[in-house]
Amino acid sequence: MAHQESLQKLYMNELRDLMSAEHMILDALPKMADKATHAGLKDSFRLHEQQTRQHVDRLKKIFSMLGVQAKEKECKGMKGIIEEGQETMTEYDDADVLDAALIAAAQRVEHYEIAAYGCVRTYANVLGLGDQEELLQQSLNEEGTTDHRLTQLADEVVNIDALKAT
């Protein structure tokens, strides 16, 4: 039983970390959308902002299912990734190069979230919390789709436009 209690505590800590990360992302996405010049990139950031709101709602639902308050634990990893992304927004004058840099910054965020959601989804499974596992899988799927969309946008348009700028 001690192992399950330890995993339960880890699960709660990781959920609180994710809640913090999602709120940081909600603050960053509108700024990224404003800086982006490519219409598809702006749209991707706006769509992901809507999805991130759903991720927060799912996390709140999970906390409710667990019978605990939906409080956050500062996500230092996401804080650093977002700070780097904010620096990126001031480093490039060329709009196409900035768009390529924004995609790189956004994908760092997505990869962090994919790892985090994958872990908590697995913890939920091991703890026998199938309903929560399904909610976490939905968010994980959306993070993967966003990452794929950004890769496609970079490969097909943005990086090619940025190459022309050099």
N, C-alpha and C positions, 0 to 999 in steps of 0.2 A: 504494500500500500504506500510506502514511503516514496517509491518511484513515481507512482501516479500523482501523488501530492506535489512532488517536485516538478513533474511535467506540467501539471495544472498551473503552478506558479509561473513557470516559464511561458506557458501559453498566455496567461494574463499579461505578463510584462511585454511580450511581443505584440499583443493586441493594442496595448496602450502606446507602445512605440509607433505602431502603424497609424493609430489615430492622430498622433502628433505629426507624423510624416504627411498624412493626407491633408491636414490643415495647412501645413507649410506649402504644399503643392497648390492648394486653392489660392493662396496669396500670390504665388509666383506665376501661375498660368496666365492671368490677364495681362501682366507685364510683358510676358513673352509674346503673347498674341499682338500686343501693341507694337512691339519692336519688329516682329516678323513682317516681311514685305510680300512674300509669296502667298497668294490667296489660299492655296491648298494647305500651307503651313498654318496660317491664321485659323482656318477652319478646323484643322486637327487640334490645335491648342484649345479652341472654344469647345469642341466636342468633348475633349478629354476633361475639361473643367466640369461639364455636365456629368460625365461618368464619375469623376472624383467625388462629386456631391453624393452620388449613389453609393460609392464606396464608404463614405462617412456614415450614411444612413444604415448600410449593412452592418458596419462595425457597431453602431449604436444598438441595432437590433440584437447583435450577438451579446453585447454587454447586458442587455435586458434579459435575454434568455438565460444568462449566467446569474442573474439576480444581483448584479453589481453596478455601481455607478460608472458611467462611461468617461473616465478621466484619462488624461494623457500622461505619458512619460516622455520627456523631451527626446526626440530622435536626433541624436548628435550626428549620425551618418547622413541623414537627409539634410540637416542644417548645413553641413559642409558642402554637399553636392549643390545645393541651391545657392550658397554663397559663391561658389565657383561659376555657376550659371549667371549670376548677377554681374560678376566681373567680366564675363564673356560679352555681355550686352554693351559694355563700354569700350571694348578692345578693338572693334572692327568698324571702319567707316563704310566700306563697300557693302551695300545691302545684300548682295548675293552671298558674299562670304559670311556676313552676319547670320543669314538664314541657315547656312551650313553649320555654323557654330552653335546656333540655337538647337538644331536637330541633335547635334552631339550631346549638348547639355541635357536635352529632354530625354535622350536615350539612356544617359547615366541614371536619371531619375527612374525611368521605366525598369531598368535592369535591377536596381535596388528593390523596387516594389515587387518585381517578379520573384526575387529571392525571398523577400519577407512573406509575401502571400503564400508562396509554396511551402515554406516552413510551417506557418500557422495552420494551413490547410491540413498538412500531414499530422500536426499535433492534434487537431480536432478529430481526425480519423482514428488515431491511436487511443484517444480518450473516449471514443465512442459517441462523439457529438456530431452525428451525421447531418443534422439540419444546419449546423454551423459550418461544417465542411462544405456543404453545397453553396452556401452564401459566399464563403471565401473563394471557392472555385470560380464563381461568377466574376468576382473582381479580378482574380488571377487571369482568367480568359480575356477580360477587357484590357488588362495591362499588356498582355502578349499581342493582342490585336493592334493596340496603339503603337507598340514597338515595331511591329511589322509594317504598319502604315507609314511610320516615319522613315524606315529603311527604304521602302519603295519610293517615297517622295524624294529622298536624298539621291538614290540611284538613278531615277528616271529624269529628274529635273534640277533640283537645287544644287547638287554638287557639280553638275555640268555647267550650270550658269555661273557658279563660283569659279570654275576653272577659266572661264572666258574673262573673268575680272583680273586674272593675273598676267 
